[in-house]
Amino acid sequence: MDELIEKIKEEIETSIDYYKDTDPIAHDGEILGLREALDIIHDQYEISKLYIGEN
C-alpha cells in the first residue's frame, strides 16, 4: 500500500509541476480538484471508521 501511495504522490507532483509551468489557470484547477478529492477521501475514511467502530 505504501508503494501505491508513493507512486500516486509522484504522479500528482508531476502533474502539478507541469501545469504550474505551462498553464496557471489549469494549475489552479488541478489544486482545487485535488482539494475536493482529499475532502472526499477524508469523508469516506470517517464513514468507514463508523462501520468498524473506531473513533
Jmol script that loads the backbone (N, CA, C; Angstrom):
load data "model"
ATOM      1  N   MET A   1       0.821  -1.191   0.000  1.00  0.00           N
ATOM      2  CA  MET A   1       0.000   0.000   0.000  1.00  0.00           C
ATOM      3  C   MET A   1       0.864   1.254   0.000  1.00  0.00           C
ATOM      4  N   ASP A   2       1.949   1.238   0.774  1.00  0.00           N
ATOM      5  CA  ASP A   2       2.829   2.409   0.827  1.00  0.00           C
ATOM      6  C   ASP A   2       3.434   2.718  -0.539  1.00  0.00           C
ATOM      7  N   GLU A   3       3.777   1.667  -1.278  1.00  0.00           N
ATOM      8  CA  GLU A   3       4.325   1.872  -2.621  1.00  0.00           C
ATOM      9  C   GLU A   3       3.300   2.543  -3.531  1.00  0.00           C
ATOM     10  N   LEU A   4       2.066   2.126  -3.431  1.00  0.00           N
ATOM     11  CA  LEU A   4       0.996   2.718  -4.233  1.00  0.00           C
ATOM     12  C   LEU A   4       0.819   4.186  -3.875  1.00  0.00           C
ATOM     13  N   ILE A   5       0.827   4.497  -2.607  1.00  0.00           N
ATOM     14  CA  ILE A   5       0.675   5.888  -2.163  1.00  0.00           C
ATOM     15  C   ILE A   5       1.830   6.733  -2.682  1.00  0.00           C
ATOM     16  N   GLU A   6       3.042   6.226  -2.604  1.00  0.00           N
ATOM     17  CA  GLU A   6       4.203   6.970  -3.101  1.00  0.00           C
ATOM     18  C   GLU A   6       4.108   7.212  -4.604  1.00  0.00           C
ATOM     19  N   LYS A   7       3.662   6.207  -5.341  1.00  0.00           N
ATOM     20  CA  LYS A   7       3.507   6.339  -6.791  1.00  0.00           C
ATOM     21  C   LYS A   7       2.464   7.409  -7.114  1.00  0.00           C
ATOM     22  N   ILE A   8       1.360   7.411  -6.409  1.00  0.00           N
ATOM     23  CA  ILE A   8       0.310   8.407  -6.625  1.00  0.00           C
ATOM     24  C   ILE A   8       0.845   9.804  -6.327  1.00  0.00           C
ATOM     25  N   LYS A   9       1.576   9.944  -5.217  1.00  0.00           N
ATOM     26  CA  LYS A   9       2.154  11.241  -4.872  1.00  0.00           C
ATOM     27  C   LYS A   9       3.098  11.736  -5.961  1.00  0.00           C
ATOM     28  N   GLU A  10       3.917  10.849  -6.494  1.00  0.00           N
ATOM     29  CA  GLU A  10       4.840  11.231  -7.563  1.00  0.00           C
ATOM     30  C   GLU A  10       4.082  11.710  -8.798  1.00  0.00           C
ATOM     31  N   GLU A  11       3.040  10.991  -9.175  1.00  0.00           N
ATOM     32  CA  GLU A  11       2.264  11.359 -10.354  1.00  0.00           C
ATOM     33  C   GLU A  11       1.543  12.690 -10.150  1.00  0.00           C
ATOM     34  N   ILE A  12       1.028  12.914  -8.959  1.00  0.00           N
ATOM     35  CA  ILE A  12       0.358  14.183  -8.670  1.00  0.00           C
ATOM     36  C   ILE A  12       1.366  15.326  -8.739  1.00  0.00           C
ATOM     37  N   GLU A  13       2.522  15.145  -8.139  1.00  0.00           N
ATOM     38  CA  GLU A  13       3.548  16.186  -8.172  1.00  0.00           C
ATOM     39  C   GLU A  13       3.967  16.509  -9.598  1.00  0.00           C
ATOM     40  N   THR A  14       4.120  15.494 -10.429  1.00  0.00           N
ATOM     41  CA  THR A  14       4.497  15.695 -11.827  1.00  0.00           C
ATOM     42  C   THR A  14       3.428  16.507 -12.550  1.00  0.00           C
ATOM     43  N   SER A  15       2.171  16.153 -12.333  1.00  0.00           N
ATOM     44  CA  SER A  15       1.059  16.852 -12.969  1.00  0.00           C
ATOM     45  C   SER A  15       0.991  18.309 -12.517  1.00  0.00           C
ATOM     46  N   ILE A  16       1.099  18.517 -11.212  1.00  0.00           N
ATOM     47  CA  ILE A  16       1.032  19.878 -10.670  1.00  0.00           C
ATOM     48  C   ILE A  16       2.183  20.724 -11.207  1.00  0.00           C
ATOM     49  N   ASP A  17       3.384  20.172 -11.217  1.00  0.00           N
ATOM     50  CA  ASP A  17       4.549  20.913 -11.726  1.00  0.00           C
ATOM     51  C   ASP A  17       4.383  21.250 -13.203  1.00  0.00           C
ATOM     52  N   TYR A  18       3.843  20.312 -13.986  1.00  0.00           N
ATOM     53  CA  TYR A  18       3.643  20.548 -15.416  1.00  0.00           C
ATOM     54  C   TYR A  18       2.698  21.740 -15.623  1.00  0.00           C
ATOM     55  N   TYR A  19       1.563  21.708 -14.957  1.00  0.00           N
ATOM     56  CA  TYR A  19       0.597  22.791 -15.130  1.00  0.00           C
ATOM     57  C   TYR A  19       1.105  24.114 -14.567  1.00  0.00           C
ATOM     58  N   LYS A  20       1.863  24.049 -13.482  1.00  0.00           N
ATOM     59  CA  LYS A  20       2.411  25.266 -12.895  1.00  0.00           C
ATOM     60  C   LYS A  20       3.302  25.986 -13.907  1.00  0.00           C
ATOM     61  N   ASP A  21       4.062  25.216 -14.677  1.00  0.00           N
ATOM     62  CA  ASP A  21       4.985  25.786 -15.652  1.00  0.00           C
ATOM     63  C   ASP A  21       4.313  26.170 -16.969  1.00  0.00           C
ATOM     64  N   THR A  22       3.218  25.516 -17.318  1.00  0.00           N
ATOM     65  CA  THR A  22       2.641  25.718 -18.648  1.00  0.00           C
ATOM     66  C   THR A  22       1.314  26.476 -18.661  1.00  0.00           C
ATOM     67  N   ASP A  23       0.509  26.329 -17.615  1.00  0.00           N
ATOM     68  CA  ASP A  23      -0.835  26.911 -17.640  1.00  0.00           C
ATOM     69  C   ASP A  23      -1.316  27.207 -16.226  1.00  0.00           C
ATOM     70  N   PRO A  24      -1.121  28.435 -15.768  1.00  0.00           N
ATOM     71  CA  PRO A  24      -1.501  28.771 -14.394  1.00  0.00           C
ATOM     72  C   PRO A  24      -2.984  28.535 -14.076  1.00  0.00           C
ATOM     73  N   ILE A  25      -3.849  28.750 -15.034  1.00  0.00           N
ATOM     74  CA  ILE A  25      -5.281  28.523 -14.788  1.00  0.00           C
ATOM     75  C   ILE A  25      -5.556  27.033 -14.582  1.00  0.00           C
ATOM     76  N   ALA A  26      -4.954  26.200 -15.419  1.00  0.00           N
ATOM     77  CA  ALA A  26      -5.110  24.754 -15.246  1.00  0.00           C
ATOM     78  C   ALA A  26      -4.489  24.309 -13.921  1.00  0.00           C
ATOM     79  N   HIS A  27      -3.394  24.941 -13.539  1.00  0.00           N
ATOM     80  CA  HIS A  27      -2.750  24.624 -12.264  1.00  0.00           C
ATOM     81  C   HIS A  27      -3.718  24.878 -11.113  1.00  0.00           C
ATOM     82  N   ASP A  28      -4.364  26.044 -11.132  1.00  0.00           N
ATOM     83  CA  ASP A  28      -5.343  26.355 -10.090  1.00  0.00           C
ATOM     84  C   ASP A  28      -6.478  25.342 -10.081  1.00  0.00           C
ATOM     85  N   GLY A  29      -6.918  24.934 -11.267  1.00  0.00           N
ATOM     86  CA  GLY A  29      -7.971  23.925 -11.367  1.00  0.00           C
ATOM     87  C   GLY A  29      -7.534  22.587 -10.806  1.00  0.00           C
ATOM     88  N   GLU A  30      -6.287  22.208 -11.068  1.00  0.00           N
ATOM     89  CA  GLU A  30      -5.758  20.957 -10.528  1.00  0.00           C
ATOM     90  C   GLU A  30      -5.735  21.004  -8.998  1.00  0.00           C
ATOM     91  N   ILE A  31      -5.295  22.127  -8.448  1.00  0.00           N
ATOM     92  CA  ILE A  31      -5.240  22.268  -6.993  1.00  0.00           C
ATOM     93  C   ILE A  31      -6.642  22.151  -6.398  1.00  0.00           C
ATOM     94  N   LEU A  32      -7.613  22.829  -6.993  1.00  0.00           N
ATOM     95  CA  LEU A  32      -8.991  22.746  -6.490  1.00  0.00           C
ATOM     96  C   LEU A  32      -9.521  21.317  -6.581  1.00  0.00           C
ATOM     97  N   GLY A  33      -9.228  20.648  -7.692  1.00  0.00           N
ATOM     98  CA  GLY A  33      -9.668  19.267  -7.860  1.00  0.00           C
ATOM     99  C   GLY A  33      -9.049  18.340  -6.826  1.00  0.00           C
ATOM    100  N   LEU A  34      -7.776  18.544  -6.537  1.00  0.00           N
ATOM    101  CA  LEU A  34      -7.109  17.722  -5.532  1.00  0.00           C
ATOM    102  C   LEU A  34      -7.684  17.969  -4.146  1.00  0.00           C
ATOM    103  N   ARG A  35      -7.978  19.213  -3.846  1.00  0.00           N
ATOM    104  CA  ARG A  35      -8.590  19.517  -2.539  1.00  0.00           C
ATOM    105  C   ARG A  35      -9.938  18.825  -2.403  1.00  0.00           C
ATOM    106  N   GLU A  36     -10.714  18.861  -3.470  1.00  0.00           N
ATOM    107  CA  GLU A  36     -12.023  18.198  -3.434  1.00  0.00           C
ATOM    108  C   GLU A  36     -11.850  16.689  -3.264  1.00  0.00           C
ATOM    109  N   ALA A  37     -10.911  16.125  -3.987  1.00  0.00           N
ATOM    110  CA  ALA A  37     -10.660  14.686  -3.871  1.00  0.00           C
ATOM    111  C   ALA A  37     -10.222  14.317  -2.457  1.00  0.00           C
ATOM    112  N   LEU A  38      -9.351  15.125  -1.867  1.00  0.00           N
ATOM    113  CA  LEU A  38      -8.913  14.857  -0.497  1.00  0.00           C
ATOM    114  C   LEU A  38     -10.062  14.970   0.489  1.00  0.00           C
ATOM    115  N   ASP A  39     -10.956  15.919   0.271  1.00  0.00           N
ATOM    116  CA  ASP A  39     -12.135  16.038   1.137  1.00  0.00           C
ATOM    117  C   ASP A  39     -13.000  14.792   1.046  1.00  0.00           C
ATOM    118  N   ILE A  40     -13.178  14.288  -0.167  1.00  0.00           N
ATOM    119  CA  ILE A  40     -13.982  13.076  -0.360  1.00  0.00           C
ATOM    120  C   ILE A  40     -13.324  11.884   0.314  1.00  0.00           C
ATOM    121  N   ILE A  41     -12.003  11.761   0.144  1.00  0.00           N
ATOM    122  CA  ILE A  41     -11.270  10.656   0.775  1.00  0.00           C
ATOM    123  C   ILE A  41     -11.398  10.748   2.290  1.00  0.00           C
ATOM    124  N   HIS A  42     -11.248  11.945   2.819  1.00  0.00           N
ATOM    125  CA  HIS A  42     -11.372  12.130   4.267  1.00  0.00           C
ATOM    126  C   HIS A  42     -12.767  11.728   4.739  1.00  0.00           C
ATOM    127  N   ASP A  43     -13.787  12.179   4.030  1.00  0.00           N
ATOM    128  CA  ASP A  43     -15.164  11.835   4.406  1.00  0.00           C
ATOM    129  C   ASP A  43     -15.373  10.325   4.378  1.00  0.00           C
ATOM    130  N   GLN A  44     -14.877   9.676   3.341  1.00  0.00           N
ATOM    131  CA  GLN A  44     -15.032   8.223   3.238  1.00  0.00           C
ATOM    132  C   GLN A  44     -14.297   7.506   4.364  1.00  0.00           C
ATOM    133  N   TYR A  45     -13.134   8.022   4.721  1.00  0.00           N
ATOM    134  CA  TYR A  45     -12.371   7.446   5.831  1.00  0.00           C
ATOM    135  C   TYR A  45     -13.153   7.556   7.136  1.00  0.00           C
ATOM    136  N   GLU A  46     -13.729   8.733   7.380  1.00  0.00           N
ATOM    137  CA  GLU A  46     -14.511   8.928   8.598  1.00  0.00           C
ATOM    138  C   GLU A  46     -15.728   8.007   8.613  1.00  0.00           C
ATOM    139  N   ILE A  47     -16.383   7.849   7.497  1.00  0.00           N
ATOM    140  CA  ILE A  47     -17.544   6.948   7.401  1.00  0.00           C
ATOM    141  C   ILE A  47     -17.121   5.514   7.663  1.00  0.00           C
ATOM    142  N   SER A  48     -15.981   5.123   7.095  1.00  0.00           N
ATOM    143  CA  SER A  48     -15.529   3.737   7.295  1.00  0.00           C
ATOM    144  C   SER A  48     -15.211   3.472   8.771  1.00  0.00           C
ATOM    145  N   LYS A  49     -14.714   4.479   9.476  1.00  0.00           N
ATOM    146  CA  LYS A  49     -14.441   4.298  10.902  1.00  0.00           C
ATOM    147  C   LYS A  49     -15.729   4.040  11.669  1.00  0.00           C
ATOM    148  N   LEU A  50     -16.830   4.641  11.254  1.00  0.00           N
ATOM    149  CA  LEU A  50     -18.116   4.400  11.911  1.00  0.00           C
ATOM    150  C   LEU A  50     -18.535   2.942  11.767  1.00  0.00           C
ATOM    151  N   TYR A  51     -18.262   2.376  10.575  1.00  0.00           N
ATOM    152  CA  TYR A  51     -18.682   0.996  10.329  1.00  0.00           C
ATOM    153  C   TYR A  51     -17.828  -0.021  11.063  1.00  0.00           C
ATOM    154  N   ILE A  52     -16.578   0.333  11.346  1.00  0.00           N
ATOM    155  CA  ILE A  52     -15.727  -0.632  12.050  1.00  0.00           C
ATOM    156  C   ILE A  52     -15.603  -0.296  13.543  1.00  0.00           C
ATOM    157  N   GLY A  53     -16.288   0.761  13.965  1.00  0.00           N
ATOM    158  CA  GLY A  53     -16.370   1.074  15.376  1.00  0.00           C
ATOM    159  C   GLY A  53     -15.208   1.843  15.956  1.00  0.00           C
ATOM    160  N   GLU A  54     -14.412   2.512  15.122  1.00  0.00           N
ATOM    161  CA  GLU A  54     -13.321   3.324  15.635  1.00  0.00           C
ATOM    162  C   GLU A  54     -13.792   4.767  15.778  1.00  0.00           C
ATOM    163  N   ASN A  55     -13.135   5.511  16.639  1.00  0.00           N
ATOM    164  CA  ASN A  55     -13.435   6.939  16.802  1.00  0.00           C
ATOM    165  C   ASN A  55     -12.215   7.764  16.628  1.00  0.00           C
TER     166      ASN A  55
END
end "model"
wireframe off; spacefill off
backbone 0.3
color backbone group
